[in-house]
Amino acid sequence: MASASFCNTSSSETTCFSLPPSLLLRLSSQVSETLEATPYIPPESSSPSIKAFLQSLLPSNATPSPSNNKEHIKNFFLCLATIESASDFGESPTLGWISTNVISSAKSALQQFRDAGLYGSVGEMVADLFAEIVPDLKRVIKETCADTENEEEITTNNVPVGYSILAAYQFRWMVSQVVNPLLGNFCWLVIPCALTALDHWSPEVKKQGMFSFIHIANNVSTAEFSLYEEAVLDACCRNIPASDELWHHVVEVSVLLLTYTRKSNPRSPWFDRILSEMLGHLERQPFNKERRTAWLSLIEPVFDAMGLFLLAHFRRLFYLFFQWMHSDDDQTVILVLERLNAIVKLTWIRKSPHTERLVDELVLIYKESATRKNREVLRSSILELLSLLQRCKGVQFESTWEKHTKDPDLVMLISSFNQHQMQIMAS
């Protein structure tokens, strides 16, 4: 089979396939010994044995013959990729059992493998193997994919999902080793495979697909990515109703890819579609702390990109904000105030019926903050937001603010607000 060079333009054989079998046997023996000595208790849901599978990827003591050296090298490399992934996902139920000794031996073997092939970096070596390995990984992941309308495929395929999970880890690790500008030459290979992982039903496979896309977006140009924008954004949108364990990653990858591909076009329907899908999911679980804090901490780049087009979502945004402003946890309240500050600066809340209630809610939060641990942070944020509202809403703000000026519980707030306004006027 012809292999791509670093730029996918050469039809020459991949360099590392010409390395002698004796080298492969020596390097694999180092890994095999530490792997054999590592205790392994398969998780109850695990099938097949991950340790046995990794051992099967290593050449046996019999010297590999030149005729099948290529397959032995590919398998050896995949074994190393799996072990290396354990250093990034030590808490994974699939890889958490892999010891630091095994990881160290794999890392050493990988470096020696790179040096023997005269590669300038591990990334160059991985790129040289992309065309030979990525299609196989995509096939393994796809073998246990299931159409959500035909879940029988999950049970009738008879292929253990563990193989797909391992393939997803291997693929994510390979992609993460290749950076700009080299990675852009392989979009045609890596993006379809990452999409296959993202479309998988297993959360563990999906997660690796998301991590892959985060790395891809940070290391290829928008021009190189452009052919796949619609398919990728559609996949992000379909993954928003994800499980709790994936929600943070779904929001992170969706925000990154949406702003990466559409930042210069706030009129893009993808902003409305993805933001609406997120808001709908939050509306169904407004009191889920993990979901709301993850979303609040990650969503601001989308707000920045949309600008005035956020006005179309005000009703739903403020409905959630007004609920979350009185949450028991300070983190949620602080994040809501930060996002409100950004929204007011971006839109000046034009033609909005929410100004009066927003002022009232901010005053109420100020009173509630007396019993909160982070009251000084909260009060500073409230004061800044009130000042911003006064500047952008003028008379409407003053008429609402006036009814609070006689409240004896707000003497400190009113004094701080007046002093803050004088400082602004003097600057």
N, C-alpha and C positions, 0 to 999 in steps of 0.2 A: 504494500500500500504506500502510495506517495505521502510524504509528510510535509507540513508547512515549516518553513524556516521562521526566524523571528518576525519577519514581515509578511509571512504567508505568500511569498512569491517564488520560492525555490522548490524544485521537485526532488532535491537531493534527500537522501536518507537522514533521519534524525541522528544527530551526532552521537548521543549516548547509546544508541543501538549497536554501535560499532565497538563498544567497550568489551574487553575480554571476559568470558564467563568466569574465569578464576577470580577476577576482581569482585564480581557480583557475589560469588560464593563466600568470599572472605568478609565482605561488608555485611551480608545477610546473617552470617554466623554470629556476629556481634549482637545484632538485634535479637536473634532467635534465643540466645542464652539468657538475656535479661527478661525477655517475654515469657520464657518457660518458667522462670523463677518467680514470676508475679502471680500472687493469688487472684483467683477470679471466681466470683459467685454470681452466676447469671441472674439478672432481675427476673421476677416471676413472669413478667409479660414478655421476656426476651426470647426470641427464636429467630435465627439460630444462635449458637455460641459465638460471641464476637471474638473471643480469644482464639478459638479453633479456626475461625475464618481467617484471622490475621496470620496465624501460623501457616495456613494453607497457601498464603500468598508468597511465602518465602521459599526459595529454592531448597531442595533436599540436599543431603550430603553428597549425593551423586553429582558429578560435575555436569552442569547444564551443557547440552550440545549446541553448537552454533546454529543449528536449524531452528531451534525454538528459543534462542537467546532473547529475541525481541519480546516475546510474551513473558518470559521470566523477568525481564527488566521492567516492563509495564506493571506487572503484579507487585514486584519489589517496591517500585515507586509508590503505588497505591497504598501499600502497607505503611510506608513512611509518612505519607500524607495523612492517613488515619491517626497514626500515633502523634504526629505533630499537632493535629487538631485538638488533642487532649490537653495541650498546654493552654489553649484558649477557652476550653469548655470543660474544666475540671469537675464541675457540678453536674455534668450531663449523665443521665442514667445509662447511656450507651458507652461513654468513654471515661467516666469517672474512676473506674478501677485501674486505669493505666498509670503506673507509678512514674515518679520523676526519673528513676534509673532507666526505664524503658524509653522515656522521652529523650533523655540525654544521649543514649546509644543511637537512637534514630536520627537525632540532630547531627551527631558526629558522622554517621554513615552518609547522610545527605550532603554534608560539606565535602566529604571525600569523593563522593559521586560527582559533585559539581566540578571539583578540581581535576578529576580524571578526564572529564569531558571538555576541559579548558573553557568553561563558561565563566563569564564575568561576574555572574550573580546567580543565586537560586532562581530568581525571577526569570532570567534568560533561559535557564534549563527547563523550567516549567512551561514557558511559552513555546519552547521547541517541542514539547510533548503534547501541547493542547490538541492538535488535530488528530493525534493517535488515541488519546484517552477520553476527551470530553464527549464525543459521540457515544462511547460505551457507557459513560456515567449517565448521560441523558436517557439512554435506553433502559438502564437498570431502574432509574427513578420512575420512568413512565410505566414500567411493568406493574407497579402496584398503585398507579393512579386510578381513580374511579370517578366517573361522571356522577355528580350529585343526584341526577335523575335516574341513575341506574346503579344503586349501591350493591347490587348483586355481584358486580365486577370485583368487589373487594374480596369476596369469599370464593369466587369461582376461579380466580387466577392461580391459586395455590403457590404463589411466590411469597416467601416471608418478607414482611415489610422491613425487617431489620437490614436487608441488603440495600434497600432504597435509602434508608437512614444513613448507612455508612457511605453510600455513593454521594449523598448530599453533603456530608462532612468533607469528603475527599474533594469534591468540586469546589466548595467554599474556600478550602485551604489553598487549592491551586490558584483560584482567581485572586485571592488576597496577596499572593506573592508577586504578582505582575502589576506594574504601576504605569503611570503616564510617562512617555507616550506609547510605550509598547503595547499596552492593553487595548488601545483603540484599534489595532490591526486585527483583533480577534473578536470584535463585537458579533460577527456573524456566527461564531461558535458559542460564546459564553452567554449571550443574552437569551437565545432560545432555551438553553439548558436551565438558566436561572428561572425563566418563566415556567418551565416544567416543574421545577421544585416549588415555586410559589403556588401553582395550581394543585399541588398534592394535598390529600386530605390529612396527612399526618402533621401535627403541629411542629414536630422536630425537623421534618423535611422543609416545611414552610419557612421556619425560622432561618435555616441555612440559606434559602433562596433570598430572603430579605437582607441578610448580612451581605450576600453576594452583590445585590443591587446597590446597596449603600457604597460598597467599595467601587463598583463599576461607575456609578454616577460621579464619584470623586476623582476618577482617573481616566475618563474619556471625555472628549469634547461633545457638545450638543450636536454638532454636525455628524459625528460618528454614531451618535445615539438616535438620530432623527428617524431612521427607518422603523424603529421599534416603539416610538413614543406612545402611540395609540394603544397598542397591545399591552404595554407595561402599565399605563395608567388605568386601563380597564381591569387588569389583574389586581392592582392596588385597591380599586373601588370594590371589587368583589370580595376582597379579603377583610374589609373593614368590620363586618359582623363576625369577628374572630373571638376565640376563647380569651379568658382573662389573661392567661400566660403569654398570649401573643399581642395583646392590644397595644402595649408600649411600642413594640417593634413595628406593628402595622402603621401606627401614627407616624413614627419616625421615618420610615421608608416612604410613606405616602407624601408627607410634607416635603421631604428632600426631592423626590422625583417630580412632584408637581411644580415646585418653585424652580427646579433645575431646567425643566423643559418648557415652562410657560411663564416664567418670570416677567418677560417683556410683553406679555399679552394678557392683561387682567380681565379682558372680555372673554377669554377662553371659557367655553362651557364646562371644561373640566374642573375649574375652581368651584362653580356652583354644584356640580355633581358630587365631587368628593367631600366638600364641606357639608353639603346637605346630608350625605350618607353618615358622616361622623356625628352631626347634630342629632340625627334620628336615633342613632345608637345610644348616644348620651341621654336623650330624652326618655328612652326606655329603662335606663338604669341611672337616674340622676344622683342616687345616694351611694353609688359605688365609688369609694374614695380613690382606689388605685387608678380607675379609668379616668376620672375627672382630673386628677393631678398630673397624670401622664399627658393628657391632651392639653391642659392649660400650659404646661411647661414646654411643649413642643410646637404649638400651633402658630406662634407669632410670625414666623416667616411667611405663612400664607396670608395673614392679615396685612402684612407690609406689602405683599405683592398685589393684593386685591384693592387696597386703598378705598376709594369712595364706593366701589362695588360691594363693600360690606353692608351698605345700607339695606340691600335687599334681604339680608339675613338678620337684621336687627331684632325683629320680634322673637325669633327663636334663641338668639344669643342672650338677650336680656332676660328672657324667661328662665334660662339656666343660671345666669349670673346672679339674679335676684334670689334664687334658691341657695346657691353656693356661698353667697356673701355671709350667711349666718351659720355656716358649718361649724362643727365642734373643733375641727383641726385648723390651726393657724396657717398651715401651709396652703390649704385651699383658698382661704380668704386673701392671703398675700398675693397669690397667683392671680386671683380674680381682679384684684385692684391693679396689678401690673398690666393685665390684658385690657382692662377698661381704660387705663391711661393711654395705652397704644391706640385703642380704637378712637378715643376722643381726639387725639392728635391727628390721626389719619383722616377723620371724617368731620370733625367738629359737630358730630351728631346732628347733622342738618335735618330739618323737617321731622324731628323725632318727637314722639309723644312721651318718651321715657325720661326726659330731663328732670321733671319734678319728682318723680318717684326715685330717681337715682340720687338726688340730693337728700331726700328723706331717708333713704336706706343708708347712705354714708354717715348721716348724723346718728342713726340708730347703731351702726357698727362702732362708731366712736364711743358711744356709751357702753356698749358691750365689751369693748376692749379693756375696760378697767380691770376685768378679772382674767385677762389672757396673759400668757407668758411673754408673748412678743408684742406687747401693747405699744411700745415706743415705735417699732417698725410699722405697725398698723396705723398708728396715728399720723406718722410722717407721710405715709402713702395717701391717707385720707385727705390730709391737708393739701398735698400737692394736687390731688384730683379735684378737690373743691376749687382751688385757685384756677386750675385749667378750665373748669366749667364756667367760672365767673368771666374769664376772658373770652370764651367762645360763645356763650349764650346771653351775656349781658343782662338785659331787663328781665328775661324769663328766669334767669338764675336769681336775680335780686328779689323778685316777688316771692319765690319759694324760700329763699334764705331768710327773708324778713321774719317769717313766722317762728323761726328757731332762735332768733336773737334774744328773746325774753326768757328762754329756758335756763333756769339756774344751774342745771347739770352740764351746761355747755359753756360756762364762763371761760374755761381754759381754752377750748376750741375756738371760740369767738375772738379771744385775745390773740391767740396764735395766728388765726386767719387774718386779722387786721394788720398785725405786724408783718406777716408774709406779704400782704398786698402793698404795704408801704415800701418794703425792700424791693419789690418788683418795679414799682413806680420810680424809685430812686436810681435804679440800675440802668 
